[in-house]
Amino acid sequence: MKQNIGRGEFSQFPNLSQTSCQEDDVSTYVQHLNALYSDFESRFEDILTMVIPPWIINPYGDIEETNEI
């Protein structure tokens, strides 16, 4: 998304796509998005590197089906 904003493509934001923005403003927005990305990466590093066991993602995946009623 930040690459699109840097190129002036605001398709994710319909209201912005109808307006014109100055290059300095767009540059400021891109810098802000980069800073936010770095901040989130450092704050949530443990979550991003966490290994989630398959049984948590799909708790019923290893249950064998039986024909019992």
Secondary structure, 3 states (H helix, E strand, C coil): CHHHHHCCCCCCCHHHHCCCCCHHHHHHHHHHHHHHHHHHHHHCHHHHCCCCCHHHHCCCCCCCCCCCC
